[in-house]
Each structure stands twice: as structure tokens, then as C-alpha cells.
Amino acid sequence: MATAPPASKVDMPEVAMVTSEAAGSVTPTVEARELRPRFSILSAIGIQFSISATPLAVGVYITLILGAGGSPYFFYAFLVAATGQMLICICLAEIASVFPHASGQVFWTAAMAPPKYARFLSYWNGACTTLGWIFADAGTFVFTANIWQSVMVIRNPSWEPHIWQIYLLSCGCATVGLILNIWLFDYYPHVTRSMVVFINLGTVYVLVALLVRTHPKASAHTVFLDVINETGWSSNGLVFLLCFLPGCISVCCFDTAAHMAEEMDDPARQVPLVMVGGSLLCACTAIPMILVYLFCTYNPVALLEPIGGQPIFQVFNDGFKSDALLVVAMIIYCIAYLSSCPATIATSSRLVWSFAKHGSLPFPRWFGYVHPKSQIPTNAVYFTVVVSLMVSLLLFGPSTILNGVFGAGAVCFFFSYGLPIWLNVGTWGRQLPKTRYFNLGRLSMPISIAAIAWQLLSVVFLCFPLYKPITTTNMNWASAAAFVGLAIFMINWFAYAKRHYHAPKSLYVSALHGPDGRHAGEVTHELSDSEQGAHNKIS
């Protein structure tokens, strides 16, 4: 049966639990669903694909070909980065198939960590994950506003935008996302399915139009062999490592589906499929588009002062040689970027809801509120939007600080994604049952070790400044911004969470815990003794 947890001195939300009665006591074992299943595999992939829009968005980084390695490094570094990101994705998907939960990595960490450190480590994973997604929300709002502002400037060259106007555009983008996440959320799965089709059709349009209209094109030697290093770094090998950024940003957000676990019918099966399927879609559609962008950028010098301030629009303007074709492409980009706003809000709000209701933040009952009719965590949605817009206020400060905050998301996700994989390798996979839907088998440990090696390599160079000499203007402030965010969570740990936070318990899934809602201990032996231990130590 489903009951609320026993009352305590802490103002905790009444998290529904599947319970077991033994010796006259009621012991919570697994958490029952609180949100209504809405998303299919395709609509959930649509959320992740909307966030990245990889085949279109990867063109935004085209300016790297000017001096940071040229076209060859842009292409080859993307292949390496996409491969490394897929290794991380596959490892996390295997874990997600065993421990589906709206908190994602927060619960995975608690389930696999030593009992003594499970609560502490899961809190810090939650801190990193929350910061990563808040920074992603703010970046999405600002980048979307910049795309729309660029289109306005191109169509009205006499207009000179101001920072406050860009911020208001950011607020408008956030409002669109808020409306879709609160009042129109029942229709949102249809929107995300449509965006998978729309982004791919838009990609085909751009690909065909550029190939047909662009003359002359860059030579194969320029695209594949002509390395350009004007960064100030003497080592071409170092410059190659610095070019991982487009691939790391374009193939990311693997945990999107994990945080929507309560809104899928069979999350143990659907979540890993969405994680791997969505990431493969991003990577595979990006590769041909990168080649098209590189071959069709025949006048790279023009990218130094692009129309509307957007290099990709300059590529379109030079290649299409048609105002009508340019307008269509800009409309595609505006819609694609706008669709990322509700997607990041949906994902981050579920994380905040699940993490905060377990006592990680003050007012857990308020954070844990779920609207009884719509079954949406409305307060978490409002909180996510407001805090993200507060971060976006950094628009009014130096651009280096804002870029550092956005880059800090990558640093936070390094720990967020890494900790469950590190724990899995540390126990040599003993926490995962032998029978699971997504099973890498004997390849599990080699792939996990390779993923850790990739993480350690990539995070270092994602924090490197791209150019020398290093000044306060071109310095990469990502690690410093991440430190400030984590310092806030450290203060919160000692002031509140250390006394009140408790790690999440398993989400009740009939495929894992039995259709009759039996105690997890009565059914986990069918999976593995190690999974039983994971349930016991976080209960």
C-alpha cells in the first residue's frame, strides 16, 4: 500500500512510499510515482534533441576554424569528442536501467556508494547536477535570445540592440517555456515529437541548400589537412585538445530522460533507450552537417564580422546568395533554439523537485508540491525559471563572467556524470544485477574505464583558455564559476542539509519490484544480492 513517511521534526514533503509491514512496524522501501506518465520513447528523445539541436547548433562554433586548428581539427576533434561522450552515455544508460529515478545521478550515487558515505556523496552529486542544469537553463535562455536578436538585426540593420533588450528577450523565451511546462504540458509530448521531425527536416533543408547554392566550395585539402594555429599555443597537439568543445557541448545532456523517469510507463527500459538513442541521433546527424558547413565556408575571413553577430548566418548569407533562402534558414534556427527552452525547464525542474523534496534545500514541502490535477511539480518549475533568469542577469556584467558561468555547467556535469561511473568501477560492477535490460556484459568495465579516462582528459581542456597571451578578457573562468556555485551548496550543507537531507529511495517500477507492490527485499533477490544491498543501505 502507499503511505506517507512518518512525521518528523523536519518539514519534509509527504513522499509516497511502497511499504512493508513486519513485526508491527511500517518500513518505507521504495518511492511510489507522483507524476503521471506522459512520454513515449520518441517524445522523450524529442526533449533531449530539442535541447541540443546538434546538426543545426554545431554550426555556431564554426569560428574555431579561423585560428584554433582550422577545419581539420574542428572535424576530427568532434569525432573524438562525440565518441568519448557516447562512452559516458552508454555507461550511465546501463546504470539507469537498474536504478530509474527522477533524481537520476543523485539516486544512482546513493545506491552504489558505501553506506557510510551514500548520503554525503548523493548530496554533492545533486549539487553538481542542479548547478549544471541551472546554468544550462540560463545559457539556453540567453543563447536563444541572441539568435532572435541577430535575426532582428539582419532584417532591420538600423536597429542597435541593447543589453536590457536581450535580457527581456531571454525572459520572453523563459516565459514560453514556462507556459508549455505548466498550462500546456499535456500537449508538450506532441511538441517534442514534432521537434524531432522539424529539426531533421530543417537540417535537410540547410544541407541541400548549401550544397546546391554555394560556389566555390572549400577544397578537400582545406577541410581535412590544412591546420591553422593562431592561438598563441606552440603545440598543435594542445590546440587539438582545445577543440573538443563543440563535440562535448553538442553530444551531452544524457540525463535528460533519467529525470523524466516518473513520466514514462516503463523507465527501466525506456530511459536507457532514450539516452543512447537521443545521443546517437545528435552525433550521427551532426557529422554530415559539419562537413557541409566546412566545405561551404569558402570565405572564412567574413566570419570575423558576421551579419547579426552570428557566424552561421554569415555562412548562409555567403552560400545561399538568396535573401529568401536565408530567411527560411533563420526561421528554422529561431524555432529550433526556442524549443530548447521548455525542454531544459522540464528536465531541470524534475531534478530540483526530486532532489529538494528529500531535504537538500529549505522548504522541502514547498518544493515537493505536485499539482493534484495536472500532476506537475509546479513550484519546482517556477523556482527553476526564476533562478535561471537571475543567473541570466549576469548579461549586464562583463561577458567573461557570463561565459564562465555557462562553461561552469560542463565542470559540474563532469562530477555529476562521473561519480556514478567511478563508483561502479570502484565496486567492479557488483552493484548492478546480472539480469538487466541494458547490459554491456563483459564490455561494461572496459567501457567504464575508457569513459573515466575521457572525462579526465576533456574536463581539463574545457577549462583551458583558447588563446595566449592569457588576459582577464580571454581567460576561461568556468572552474572559478563552478567553485562559487559549489561554495553556496557547501554553506547550505552545513546550515541545513546535513541535518535534514536523506538520500532518495528506489522508484517503484513493477518490472523491478514486482506487479503487486511487494517489499523490495522480497523481489530483489530475483535481480541480484548486490542490488538488495543497495536498497538496504539507502533505506
Secondary structure, DSSP 8 states (H G I E B T S, - for coil): -EE-----SS------EEEEEETTEEEEEEE---S-----HHHHHHHHHHHH-HHHHGGGGGGGGGTBSHHHHHHHHHHHHHHHHHHHHHHHHHHHTTS--TTTHHHHHHHHS-TTTHHHHHHHHHHHHHHHHHHHHHHHHHHHHHHHHHHHHHH-TT----HHHHHHHHHHHHHHHHHHHHTSGGGHHHHHHHHHHHHHHHHHHHHHHHHHH--S---HHHHHT---B-SS-S-HHHHHHHTTHHHHHHS--TTHHHHTGGGSS-HHHHHHHHHHHHHHHHHHHHHHHHHHHHHT---GGGGGS-GGG-HHHHHHHHHH--HHHHHHHHHHHHHHHHHHHHHHHHHHHHHHHHHIIIIISS-HHHHT---TTT---HHHHHHHHHHHHHHHGGGGS-HHHHHHHHHHHHHHHHHHHHHHHHHHHHTTTTTS-SS-SS--GGGHHHHHHHHHHHHHHHHHHHTS-SSSS--TTT---HHHHHHHHHHHHHHHIIIIIHHH-----EE--HHHH-TT---HHHHGGGT-HHHHHHHHHH-
